[in-house]
Amino acid sequence: MAEVPLLKRLKLVEFPQPEIYHTKYPLFLCHGFGAIGSLVKPSPLHDPCMLMRKHGIVSFAPNVVPYAPIQVRANSWVRLINAVCDTYGFEKVNVVAHSMGGLDMRHALTNLGIHNRVASLTTLATPHRGTFLADMILKTPEIITEKLSDIVDWFGNSVYPREKSEVLNSVEQLTRRGIQEDFNPVTADLDGFPYFSYSAAVGKGTNFSINPVFLFQNNQIYAQEDVNDSFVSVKSSMWGEHLGTVALSHMNQINVQVTKEFKPKYRDFWLGVVKKLCALGF
């Protein structure tokens, strides 16, 4: 008997539920600089966290102060990792950190003694060598940066009053000089500890489109550092064992401004991170 097209589309799959992944340790997600994602969701990395839970991975994506120096944010991550481990009886967690969150965690591992509770660190588009975008911001006329910083700090203090926001101090740290000359020399990697990284590239120098809003900064970063995700260059993102470059903008990586075209890439990227940790035994 010939197969009816409508029934073919309705054919049942034996296991229609999402595939389950098994990591040895739970995932702890650290968000980056800013609170744009928090305007539309509970935390900047809430969506990736829920994607992980959908696939059976125990995951957490808390909030820390959005606009503060690395050292301040790192202390908050340490407090929260300890809280999660103590509350649920976890020995360790795998930390997956986006953007500035990766710098926070490198500082925490090197200087704050949290390495005993972290099994691995995977950084996503983290400016390990700084970003020209920070240099650009600081080149803005002082009267403008002061006014804008007052507004941003007010906003940061409003959404996260537990810690004081210091946007200008944070941006200064993220410059190429700030990271390469001040941060990296005192933040040596721990011997034998697993550091992994992913980079991202869209726009100028690639075959992948970018939101026109970010074209200017994408081009400016390209002129100084080559291909980038509109915030951080591929070269700056590489740290430890580099696991690949994804075709997603910095905002797309956290499921902000993701068009229908890029939804599968966003999903596959985050599930790919988990699959890799599973394959590596973490």
N, C-alpha and C positions, 0 to 999 in steps of 0.2 A: 504494500500500500504506500502511495506517495505521501511524503511528509508535508503536513499543512504548515505554511510559513508562520502563521500566528502561534501555533502550538510549539513550533521550533523555538520561538522567542521565549515561550513560557516554560521551556524544559527546565526541570528542577536540577539544581546542583546539589550533590550529596552533602557537602559541607559549605554552606553559603556564608558562614560567619568569618570575620577577619582572621588571618593566620596568627597564631600565637608564637611569640619569640621568647626565648629564655636567656636572660643575661645572668651571670653569676651574682652580680650585685645590682641593687636598684639604681635608677638614674636620678641625679640631682642636677637641675638645669639652672645655670646662672645667666641672667640677662645682662645686656650691655648698658651703655650710657643713654640716659634720656628716659622719657615716660610717654612717648608717642603711642606705643602699643597699648599702654595702660588706659588710654582714653576710651578704647573700644573693647577692652577685655580685662579680666581680673588681674593679669600680669602679662608682661611682654612675651613670655614663652609659654603662656597658658595653652595655646593651640597645639604646639608640638607635644606638650605634656599630655594633653588629652588624647592625641594620636597614639602616643606610646601606651597609655592605659587601655586604649581600644584594642591593642594588640597584646595585651597581657603583661606589659612591662610595668612594674611598680615605679612610678615616677613622681617627682616633686618639682614645682616651678614657683618658688616664693618670690617676694619682692624685697628689694633693699632700696636705699636712698638712690634716686635716679641721677642726681648731679652732685657728685662728691669725689674727692681724691681716691685713688686706688687703695690707699692704706685704710681709709674709713670704710669703704665698701667691703674690703677683704675681711675686716673684723666682723662685719655683719654676716658674711657668708660662713665664716667659721662658727659663729654662734648658731646659725640655722642648721648647718650640717650636724653639729653636735646634738641639737634639739631633735632632729629627725632620727638620728641613730639611737639616741637614748629613748625616745618615745616608742619606736617600733622594734627595738632590739637588733638593729642592723650592725654588723661588724664594720662594714665599709660601704661607700657608694661610688659609683662611676660619675664623675663630674663632666658634664657637657656644657661648655661656656661659649656664649655668643659675644663677639666684639670685645668691648672693654672688660666684660666678665672674665675673659681668659687671662687678662693682666691681673685682675683682682686675685684670681686663683693661683697664678704663678707666685704672687707675693705671699699668699696665705701658705702655700706649700713650703716655700723657702724660709719664711721668717716667722710664721705663726704656729708651727708645729701641728698642722692638721693632716699631715701626710699619713699618719697612722689610721685615719678614717677615710682616706681616699684611695681607691684602687687604681684609678687612671684619670687622666685629664685629656679631654678632647676639645680643642678650640675651633670655633667656626668664625672665619673672617675676623680674627683678632689682630689688631695693629701691633704686632710684636716688634716692629721697627718704627712705630709711629705712623702718622698719616698726614699728608700734605693738607688735607681738609682742615686740620686743627691750625696749621700755619696760616691758611687763608682766613680763617675766622679771626685770628689775632691781628691780622693786617688791616682789618676793618677799622675805620676811624674810631678813636677812643671814646668819643662822646656817644657813638652808636652802640659800641660793645658794652659800655657801662649801663646804658638804659636797658638794653636787651637782657643783660645779665641780671639786673634787678628784677625784671619781670619773670625770667626763668627761675631764679632762686625763690621768688615768692610762690610760683606755681609748685616747685619741688617741695618747699616747706609745707604747702597746703595738702599735697597728696601723700606725703610721707613725713609727718612732723617728728618722727622718732630721732632723725639725724638732720643736721643742718646741711642744706644744699650749698655748694660752692662751685658754680658752673665754670667760672673763669679759671680757677685753680685746676679744675679737672681738665679743661681744654689745653692748658699749658703743659700738663703732664703728657698729653696725647700727641704733642708735636714730635717730629722726627728727632730733634735734639733732645727733648725731654725723655723719650724712651731710650734712645740709643746711648746717650751720654750719662743720664741720671738713673734711670730705672734698671736697664739690663745689667750694668756692671755690678749692682748689688742684689741681683735676683738670679743667681746661678741655678741651673737645673739640678735637681737632686739626682745623685748617682743611682742608676738602675731603675729609676721611676719611669713609668710609661707615659710619655707625652705624644699625643697625636694632634694633627691639625688638618683642616680643610680650608681651602681658599675659594673665592668666587670672582667671576668676571662677566660683565655684560657691557653693552654700549661700545664705546670707542675701542677699536682694535679687535673686536669680536664679531660674530655673526648673530648676536642676540640683542634684541631691542631693550630699551630702558624707558621708564617714565620720563617724558620731556621735562618735568619739573627738576630732575636731577642731571640733565644733560650738561649743564655748565660745570658743575663740580666734577662730574665724570671726566670731562675733557681736560680740566685743569689738573686733576690727579694723574691722568694719563700722560700729560706733558712732563710731569716730574717723576712718576714712578711706574709708568707703563699700565697694562690692563688692570682693571679694578671693578669693584661692585658698586661704585658711586660714593663709597665711604673709605674703603680700605683696599689697597693693592694686593695682587696675588703674591708678590715678593714679600710684602710685609706680613702676610698671613701665614707664611710657611714657618713651622716650628716643630721640633722633634721629628717624628715620622709623618711626612706629608702624605695624606691619603687621597688627595684629588682636588680638582677644581670644579665647582658647580656653576651652572649658568643661571644664577638667581641674583637679583639685586640685594643690597643689604636689607632693605625693608621686606622684600619678598621672602627672605629666609625666615622671618618670624611671622609669616602669613599676614602681612599688611600690604595692601594694594596689589594683591595677587589676582591677575586676570585668569579667565578660564584656560587660556593657553598654558599658563605656568603652574596651575594647580597640581597636575601630575608630577612636575619637577620638584615642587615643594614637598609633596608627600614622599616621593621616592628618595629625596635627599635625606630626610629625617629617618626614614626606615632603613636607608643604607647605612647610616651612622650606627644604628642598633645592630644590624646584621654584622657589621664589621666587628663590633665589640663582642658579639656572640662568637664569631669565628676566632677571635683572638683569646677567647677564654675568660673574658671579663663580664 
